Amino acid sequence: MSKSTYTHILQTLFLLSIFIIAISAQTLSITVSNGTIFGSFCSSPFVNVVAYLGIPFAQPPIGTLRWNAPISYNSTYPNGTINATTFAPSCYQFGSFATEPPPYSEDCLHLNVWAPANATQNSSLPVKVWIYGGNGYEGSSSDPLYNGCGIATDAIVVSMNYRLGPLGWLTLGAPLNFTGNYGVLDVLMALQWVQENIASFGGNKSTVLLFGQATGGLLAHILSTLPQAKGLFSSVISESGSGRVLTTSEQQIANGNQFVQALGCFNASDVAGCLRMQTPDQIIQATPTLPSILLYLPTQFYAHVDGNIIPVQPLATSPKVPFMAGTCTMEGILFAFQSFTNPLNVTSVDYNNYLNITFGAALVSNISAIYPVSMFNSTVAPALYAIAAVLTDAEYACPTRRALKTSLTTQLGTYTYLWNHVPSCPWVSGITTDLLSYLGATHTSELPFVFGERLGLPQPNGTCNLSASEQILSTEMMTAWQSMSINGYPTLANGSKWLDWSQGGQGVLVNVSLTFSTINRTQCDFWDAIQTVTTTTTTTTNNTTLMTSSITVVKISSAASYDGSTTGFILATFFILLRI
């Protein structure tokens, strides 16, 4: 090799290295008002997406800021930069079914952003903001099921942490005036951060989809109705969570007073000071454990109507943006199964006991007439499936229908789906492949399809890949969600617009493909005739632990009947960590 050729090669390599450094600097760092954020590339196959993880959006809610509204993070990052290559700690988890591993911290109000590596401030890409579920007690934006890499190839994706359990929802009356609903305020502040900063990542702050699942779906529905959320997002998708009636301030204050007593602060000269001196472990120990079977109304620390942050029941108003809400056909089987010591041995007596404890003696005969155990005689545990059917409709399908009805009043666009596909891969740890056919289309099973997690399931280290037809189905789901963020209405991959729910209850039935169909929720006529009141007392039997509730019957429609075709239940004999 001649000297001139060698010199030319060195010069070429030098210029190439300068180019690579320039490209890396462009794609792996973003500058906002607080300083420079350094991210990292997603792993294969999404190597053209950059993740910026653990970005603070609020000051740490510790000390005097514990049980106060969040305050915007308006400081300069230390040394003007932040290494956003790992997730921040999760907020503290509560209850006996915590799904997220440590570390935990009260300093948890951080968010994550995923963006295409080639995005610039002029890209004006649609934005999708995710809210996780967990019954207000558990959950984290770092959960691998919510990895944004797969849906950020042509959009900006954001997820945030919000405070949980009593740290997120504790409500106390005068003179303390702890407002509660801090979790709602956290999400609102994260959305404000998006408005102020997302253009730096290449996002369009005018096309923001807010979407969530379970409690995240409930919060998305609540936020869609709030006047103070106007302009923070342009459309909403609520997965398995919309339409529930919220508790009142009086109910939450009663819960809060019991909590203060449990911490030994009730008679303190400075109650607020006593509460803020408690360690997270002490707070966790004083927190009541949630019942395994969810009730019609959340009865412990949760979002509630306070007349200010949440001025009225979400069902008493309507979403102020285009709205989509849907459910899975087998939501309730997971909750029913984990609620009994011996689920295969659940009997009609257990079923009636569940109805009596949960809904009150006055409704047992009415509910069992709509959901007779005999309807499920073809299963290995008919009484268990009857409970699962009640759970699915009372907790998910019928509240969702109520939310859809309120959305119709705005005529901004109302859409629904029924997820009826059984995944061929486990999507969370704890599920094995041989159990999938027993689970059916159950709670959370749509999420890997929505997030484009097609390979290596369950994330992050699984070995199962979705089938070719399932990958096409995932593309359809991603297309619909992307279209909601851009247009305010969902479309199929071929560009066809989804039918509006106002057109005879039309929605999309999701099997191995998407088909337009009337989503039959006629059994909800029965549940719409029942008004829940309150739930406070814990009752223990030899086979289950439940909270006692009282129910007021407004009316019972004699014509109401349960359409068993909308919910098929098959038992899975295993324990699963749930994201409720």
Residue pairs with C-beta under 8 A, 6 or more apart in sequence:
27 50
27 117
27 118
28 38
28 39
28 40
28 41
28 50
29 36
29 37
29 38
29 39
30 36
30 37
30 39
30 52
30 115
30 200
30 201
31 37
31 200
32 197
32 200
33 196
33 197
34 73
34 74
34 75
34 76
34 77
34 82
35 76
35 77
35 80
35 81
35 82
36 77
36 80
36 81
36 82
37 52
37 55
37 77
37 81
37 82
37 84
38 52
38 81
38 82
38 83
38 84
38 85
39 50
39 51
39 52
39 53
39 84
39 85
39 113
40 50
40 51
40 85
41 47
41 48
41 49
41 50
41 51
41 117
42 49
42 50
42 51
42 114
42 149
42 152
43 149
45 455
46 149
46 150
46 152
46 153
48 116
48 117
48 118
48 153
49 114
49 115
49 116
49 117
49 149
49 152
49 153
50 114
50 115
50 116
50 117
51 84
51 85
51 112
51 113
51 114
51 148
51 149
52 84
52 112
52 113
52 114
52 115
52 201
53 84
53 85
53 86
53 87
53 88
53 112
53 142
54 82
54 84
54 86
54 87
54 88
54 110
54 112
55 82
55 84
55 110
55 111
55 112
55 113
56 73
56 82
56 88
56 109
56 110
57 72
57 73
57 109
57 110
57 111
57 160
57 189
57 190
57 193
58 70
58 71
58 72
58 73
58 109
58 186
58 189
58 190
59 65
59 70
59 71
59 72
59 73
59 75
59 109
60 106
60 107
60 109
61 68
61 70
61 106
61 107
61 109
61 163
61 167
61 182
62 106
62 107
63 276
64 276
65 71
66 106
66 167
66 275
66 276
67 167
67 170
67 178
67 182
67 272
67 275
67 276
68 182
69 179
69 182
69 185
70 109
70 182
70 185
70 186
70 189
72 189
72 192
72 193
73 109
73 193
87 110
87 112
87 140
87 141
87 142
88 105
88 107
88 108
88 110
88 142
88 161
89 102
89 103
89 104
89 105
89 107
89 108
90 100
90 102
90 103
90 104
90 105
90 108
90 139
90 140
90 141
90 142
90 161
91 104
91 105
91 106
91 108
91 140
91 161
91 162
91 163
91 164
91 167
91 168
92 104
92 105
92 106
92 108
92 164
92 165
92 167
92 280
92 283
92 284
93 99
93 100
93 104
93 137
93 138
93 139
93 140
93 164
93 165
94 137
94 138
94 164
94 165
94 166
94 284
94 287
94 301
95 135
95 137
95 138
95 165
95 287
95 289
95 290
96 289
96 290
97 138
97 290
97 292
97 338
97 577
97 578
97 580
98 137
98 138
98 577
99 134
99 138
99 139
99 143
99 577
99 578
99 579
100 138
100 139
100 140
100 142
100 143
104 280
106 167
106 280
108 161
108 163
109 160
109 161
109 162
109 163
109 186
109 189
109 190
110 141
110 160
110 161
111 141
111 158
111 159
111 160
111 161
111 190
111 193
112 141
112 142
112 148
112 158
112 159
112 160
113 148
113 156
113 157
113 158
113 198
113 201
114 148
114 149
114 151
114 152
114 156
114 157
114 158
115 125
115 152
115 156
115 157
115 201
115 202
115 203
116 123
116 125
116 152
116 153
116 154
116 202
119 125
119 156
119 201
119 202
119 203
120 202
121 199
121 200
121 202
122 202
123 202
123 203
124 202
124 203
124 204
125 154
125 155
125 156
125 202
125 203
125 204
126 154
126 155
126 156
126 203
126 204
126 207
126 208
126 209
126 482
126 485
126 486
127 155
127 156
127 157
127 158
127 194
127 198
127 203
127 204
127 205
127 207
127 208
127 209
127 485
128 151
128 155
128 156
128 157
128 158
128 208
128 209
128 211
128 481
128 482
128 485
129 157
129 158
129 159
129 160
129 190
129 191
129 194
129 208
129 209
129 210
129 211
129 233
130 141
130 146
130 148
130 157
130 158
130 159
130 211
130 212
130 216
131 159
131 160
131 162
131 187
131 210
131 211
131 212
131 216
131 217
131 219
131 220
132 139
132 140
132 141
132 143
132 146
132 159
132 212
132 213
132 215
132 216
132 579
133 139
133 212
133 213
133 214
133 215
133 216
133 217
133 240
133 241
133 579
133 580
134 164
134 214
134 215
134 216
134 579
134 580
135 214
135 215
135 290
135 294
135 298
135 302
135 580
136 164
136 165
136 168
136 169
136 183
136 215
136 298
136 301
136 302
136 303
137 164
137 165
137 290
137 300
137 301
138 164
138 579
138 580
139 164
139 215
139 216
139 579
140 161
141 159
141 160
141 161
143 579
144 458
144 459
144 460
145 427
145 428
145 444
145 447
145 448
145 451
145 453
145 458
145 459
145 579
146 159
146 447
146 451
147 451
147 453
147 459
147 460
148 157
148 158
148 159
148 451
150 451
150 452
150 453
150 454
150 478
151 157
151 450
151 451
151 452
151 478
151 481
151 482
154 482
155 203
155 482
155 485
156 198
156 201
156 202
156 203
158 190
158 194
158 198
160 186
160 187
160 190
161 186
162 168
162 183
162 184
162 186
162 187
162 190
163 169
163 182
163 183
163 186
164 183
165 283
165 284
165 287
165 301
166 256
166 259
166 283
166 286
166 287
166 301
167 182
167 280
167 283
168 182
168 183
168 186
168 301
169 180
169 181
169 182
169 183
169 252
169 301
169 302
169 303
169 304
170 178
170 180
170 182
170 256
170 259
170 301
171 178
171 179
171 180
171 181
171 249
171 252
171 253
171 255
171 256
171 304
171 306
172 178
172 253
172 256
172 257
172 260
172 271
173 249
173 253
176 271
176 272
178 256
179 306
179 308
179 309
180 249
180 252
180 256
180 301
180 304
180 306
181 303
181 304
181 306
181 309
181 310
183 219
183 303
184 219
184 222
184 223
184 303
184 309
184 310
185 309
187 219
187 223
188 223
188 226
188 228
188 229
188 232
191 208
191 210
191 223
191 229
191 232
191 233
192 232
194 203
194 205
194 208
194 232
195 205
195 231
195 232
198 204
198 205
198 208
199 205
206 234
207 234
207 485
207 486
208 232
208 233
208 234
208 235
208 485
209 233
209 234
209 235
209 236
209 237
209 481
209 484
209 485
210 220
210 223
210 224
210 232
210 233
210 235
210 236
210 237
211 217
211 220
211 236
211 237
211 238
211 239
211 481
211 484
212 218
212 219
212 220
212 237
212 238
212 239
212 241
213 239
213 240
213 241
213 444
213 447
213 579
214 239
214 240
214 241
214 443
214 444
214 579
214 580
215 241
215 580
216 239
216 241
217 237
217 238
217 239
217 240
217 241
217 242
217 325
218 238
218 241
218 242
218 244
218 303
219 241
219 303
220 236
220 237
220 238
220 241
220 242
221 236
221 238
221 241
221 242
221 243
221 314
221 319
221 323
221 325
221 403
222 246
222 303
222 310
222 314
223 229
223 232
223 233
223 236
224 233
224 236
224 238
224 314
224 319
224 320
224 321
224 323
225 312
225 314
225 317
225 318
225 319
225 320
226 309
226 310
226 311
227 311
227 320
229 320
230 320
233 321
234 321
234 322
234 485
234 488
235 321
235 322
235 323
235 324
235 413
235 484
235 485
235 488
236 319
236 321
236 322
236 323
236 324
237 324
237 325
237 481
237 484
238 323
238 324
238 325
238 326
238 400
238 403
239 325
239 326
239 327
239 446
239 447
239 450
240 326
240 327
240 328
240 331
240 396
240 400
240 443
240 444
241 396
242 325
242 399
242 400
242 403
242 404
243 314
243 315
243 325
243 398
243 399
243 400
243 401
243 402
243 403
243 404
244 296
244 297
244 298
244 395
244 399
245 296
245 297
245 313
245 315
245 399
245 532
246 297
246 298
246 302
246 303
246 304
246 305
246 310
246 313
246 314
247 297
247 298
247 299
247 302
247 304
247 305
247 534
248 304
248 305
249 304
249 305
249 306
249 307
251 299
251 304
251 534
252 301
252 302
252 304
252 306
254 536
255 288
255 299
255 300
255 301
257 266
258 288
259 286
259 287
259 288
259 301
260 266
260 271
260 275
262 286
263 274
263 275
263 278
263 282
263 283
263 286
264 274
265 271
265 274
265 275
265 278
268 274
278 286
287 300
287 301
288 300
288 538
290 300
291 339
291 538
291 545
291 546
291 547
292 335
292 338
292 339
292 544
292 545
292 546
293 335
293 336
293 339
293 354
293 358
293 387
293 391
293 544
293 546
294 335
294 391
294 395
294 580
295 358
295 535
295 546
295 547
295 549
296 358
296 359
296 394
296 395
296 532
296 549
296 551
297 532
297 534
297 535
297 549
299 534
299 535
299 536
299 547
299 549
303 310
304 310
305 311
305 312
305 313
314 403
314 406
315 402
315 403
315 406
317 406
318 406
318 407
318 409
318 410
319 403
319 406
319 407
319 410
319 412
320 410
320 412
321 412
321 488
322 412
322 413
322 414
322 415
322 484
322 488
322 489
323 403
323 404
323 407
323 412
323 413
323 414
323 415
324 414
324 415
324 416
324 417
324 484
324 490
325 400
325 403
325 404
325 407
325 415
325 416
326 400
326 416
326 417
326 418
326 419
326 507
326 508
327 392
327 396
327 397
327 400
327 418
327 419
328 396
328 418
328 419
328 420
328 441
328 442
328 443
328 445
328 446
329 392
329 418
329 419
329 420
329 440
329 441
329 566
329 567
329 568
330 388
330 392
330 439
330 440
330 441
330 442
330 443
330 567
330 568
330 569
330 570
331 391
331 392
331 395
331 396
331 397
331 442
331 443
332 387
332 388
332 389
332 390
332 391
332 392
332 393
332 395
332 396
332 443
332 567
332 569
333 385
333 388
333 392
333 439
333 440
333 442
333 569
333 570
333 571
333 572
334 439
334 442
334 443
334 572
334 576
334 578
335 388
335 391
335 395
335 443
335 578
335 580
336 343
336 384
336 385
336 387
336 388
336 391
337 343
337 384
337 388
337 571
337 572
337 573
338 575
338 576
338 578
339 387
339 544
339 546
340 346
340 350
340 384
340 543
340 544
341 543
341 544
342 543
343 381
343 384
343 571
343 573
344 380
344 381
344 384
344 571
344 573
345 381
346 381
346 383
346 384
346 387
346 543
347 383
348 373
348 383
350 383
350 387
350 543
350 544
351 368
351 373
351 383
351 386
351 387
352 364
352 368
353 541
353 544
354 387
354 390
354 544
354 546
355 363
355 364
355 367
355 368
355 390
356 364
357 539
357 546
357 547
357 548
357 549
358 546
358 549
359 367
359 530
359 549
359 551
360 549
360 550
360 551
362 551
362 553
363 530
363 551
363 553
366 526
366 553
366 556
367 390
368 386
370 523
370 526
370 560
370 561
370 562
371 386
371 389
371 390
371 562
372 386
373 382
373 383
373 386
374 382
375 382
375 386
375 389
375 562
375 564
376 382
376 383
376 385
376 386
376 389
376 569
379 385
379 569
379 570
379 571
380 571
381 571
384 569
384 571
385 569
385 571
388 567
388 569
389 562
389 564
389 567
389 569
392 567
393 523
393 524
393 527
393 562
393 567
394 527
397 521
397 523
397 524
397 566
397 567
398 521
398 523
398 524
398 527
398 528
400 416
400 521
401 521
401 524
402 524
402 528
404 414
404 416
404 501
407 414
407 501
408 414
408 501
408 502
411 502
412 488
413 488
413 489
413 500
414 500
414 501
414 502
415 484
415 489
415 490
415 498
415 499
415 500
415 501
415 507
415 508
416 501
416 507
416 508
416 519
417 507
417 508
417 509
417 510
417 519
418 507
418 508
418 509
418 510
418 519
418 566
419 441
419 445
419 446
419 510
420 441
420 509
420 510
420 511
421 441
421 445
421 446
421 449
421 470
421 473
421 510
421 511
421 512
422 436
422 437
422 439
422 440
422 441
422 445
423 436
423 445
423 448
423 449
423 466
423 470
424 433
424 436
424 464
424 466
424 467
424 470
425 433
425 436
425 448
425 457
425 458
425 462
425 464
425 465
425 466
426 432
426 433
426 435
426 436
426 457
426 458
426 462
426 464
427 444
427 445
427 447
427 448
427 453
427 457
427 458
428 444
428 458
428 576
428 577
428 579
429 458
429 577
430 574
430 575
430 576
430 577
431 439
431 458
431 574
431 576
432 574
433 464
435 572
435 574
437 570
438 570
438 571
438 572
438 573
439 445
439 570
439 572
440 568
440 569
440 570
443 578
443 579
443 580
444 578
444 579
446 477
446 510
447 453
448 454
448 457
448 459
448 466
448 474
449 466
449 470
449 473
449 474
449 477
449 478
450 474
450 477
450 478
450 481
452 474
452 478
453 459
454 465
454 466
454 470
454 471
454 474
455 465
455 466
456 462
456 463
456 464
456 465
457 464
457 465
457 466
458 464
466 474
469 512
469 513
470 512
472 493
472 513
473 510
473 512
473 513
473 514
475 493
476 492
476 493
476 513
476 514
477 510
479 490
479 491
479 492
479 493
480 490
480 491
480 492
480 498
480 508
480 514
481 490
483 489
483 490
483 491
484 490
489 497
489 498
489 500
490 497
490 498
490 508
491 497
491 498
492 498
492 514
498 507
498 508
498 516
499 506
499 507
499 516
500 506
501 507
504 518
505 518
505 519
505 520
505 521
506 516
506 517
506 518
506 519
507 516
507 517
507 518
507 519
508 514
508 515
508 516
508 517
509 515
509 516
509 517
509 519
520 563
520 565
520 566
521 566
522 560
522 561
522 563
523 560
523 561
523 562
523 563
523 566
525 557
525 559
525 560
526 556
526 557
526 560
526 561
526 562
529 553
529 554
529 555
529 556
529 557
529 560
530 551
530 553
530 554
530 556
531 551
531 552
531 553
531 554
532 549
532 551
532 552
533 549
533 550
533 551
533 552
534 549
534 550
535 547
535 548
535 549
535 550
536 547
536 548
537 547
537 548
538 545
538 546
538 547
538 548
539 545
539 546
539 547
539 548
